[in-house]
Amino acid sequence: MKILVTGGNGQIGSHVIELLLEDKNNEIINIDNFVTGKKYHLQNHNKLKTINGSIEDSKLIKKIFKEFIPEIVIHTAASYNEPENWVRDIETNGIGAVNLIKNSLEINISRFIYFQTSLCYGNKPLHNPIRLDHPNFPGTNSYSISKTLAEDYLKLSGLNFVTFRLANVIGPRNLSGPLPIFYKRLKENQKCFVTNSRRDFVFVKDLAQVVLKAVYGKGKGTYHFSCGKDVSILELYNEVVKQIGLNHYPEPEIQEISDKEVKSILTDPDKTFKDFGKINFTKLETIVKESVNYYDQYGVGKTFTHAKLNDKK
Ligand SMILES: NC(=O)c1ccc[n+]([C@@H]2O[C@H](COP(=O)([O-])OP(=O)(O)OC[C@H]3O[C@@H](n4cnc5c(N)ncnc54)[C@H](O)[C@@H]3O)[C@@H](O)[C@H]2O)c1
């Protein structure tokens, strides 16, 4: 199959590409502008061509669709690491996505796979676990506004699509959020700040297996990717301390969450289990171990968080 992947040098895209390349019948074009992705996340492969470019570039995207004629589009590229850069968010997450959707319609691709953020439900979701029929309240940050816009265009397009609404995908190549931040600060003997909350952490390699099933035709529409259980941020911290192998326990500073957030954000995976079958979720210990091995090898670099709370509300 001919598959176009966007953002393939990122955490999720690179794991999906590696699995796709195990099938000799797959040929992949990856487009990435390396804003957050890394060249070393993908090995050279004769069935993989990586283009250093942006999905915002409508001429380039048109040319790729016209010449390559992909059957499947796996759209993982996203802008999120500068919360005040609304222009770039809307250009990448909005216009970039619409470029891909419009070209997909023109050549009538068979399936479009998208990755939405569970921040679309807002900082204070109405249910826990959050059901798929929860209304969208993306207005708490520029990232989720622009990501939700793209998901809406995808629905409007009438394309055959699968959207995975994700909370916290972690593992090797994860360079944002608490896991790399804890690693970096612990290695630099700096104090860590641990919020008194729980989150829905899932392993990137478990997600990639399910994405592969979607590529080969399983599922339709919107899904959560979640194991259905949340983990406290302190448990994650303790696991990082353990896997780094420190011989003392650096006491973290526990921070209470603000009244703009909820203690636990958990998404309901029922439909995912029904349509994709049983998922063998990897243990936190293994996830953190693999991540720490990756950070030991490549370092963490600049860490960031995409979700800036709007203090005016
Ligand atoms: N990782 C998570 O926990 C999580 C949670 C919710 C949603 N998502 C979504 O999953 C997708 C993948 O996330 P990830 O964790 O792999 O992030 P990532 O930063 O590792 O990967 C994103 C990739 O997109 C590339 N990119 C950014 N702007 C681009 C542009 N204009 N043109 C081409 N490439 C561009 C980056 O260089 C990077 O390689 C994103 O769409 C993200 O919104 C991820």
The ligand as a Gaussian input file, in Angstrom:
#p B3LYP/6-31G(d) Opt

LIG

0 1
 N        1.630000      12.350000      22.422000
 C        0.487000      12.618000      23.013000
 O        0.317000      12.387000      24.207000
 C       -0.659000      13.176000      22.209000
 C       -1.847000      13.498000      22.877000
 C       -2.889000      14.013000      22.139000
 C       -2.781000      14.151000      20.769000
 N       -1.605000      13.839000      20.162000
 C       -1.521000      14.045000      18.719000
 O       -0.785000      12.985000      18.149000
 C       -0.034000      13.452000      17.040000
 C        1.400000      13.033000      17.168000
 O        1.938000      13.520000      18.378000
 P        3.400000      13.152000      18.854000
 O        3.334000      12.936000      20.299000
 O        3.996000      12.123000      17.993000
 O        4.124000      14.552000      18.628000
 P        5.564000      14.837000      18.027000
 O        5.886000      16.260000      18.300000
 O        6.526000      13.828000      18.520000
 O        5.313000      14.628000      16.463000
 C        4.753000      15.613000      15.642000
 C        5.597000      15.689000      14.381000
 O        5.012000      16.643000      13.492000
 C        6.067000      17.409000      12.901000
 N        5.483000      18.671000      12.423000
 C        5.065000      19.728000      13.143000
 N        4.584000      20.693000      12.331000
 C        4.688000      20.224000      11.057000
 C        4.348000      20.739000       9.792000
 N        3.827000      21.969000       9.645000
 N        4.596000      19.988000       8.691000
 C        5.146000      18.750000       8.811000
 N        5.485000      18.204000      10.006000
 C        5.254000      18.934000      11.108000
 C        7.077000      17.555000      14.029000
 O        8.361000      17.907000      13.593000
 C        7.029000      16.145000      14.639000
 O        7.910000      15.277000      13.995000
 C       -0.249000      14.965000      16.997000
 O       -1.202000      15.243000      16.017000
 C       -0.774000      15.309000      18.361000
 O       -1.620000      16.426000      18.328000
 C       -0.543000      13.362000      20.848000

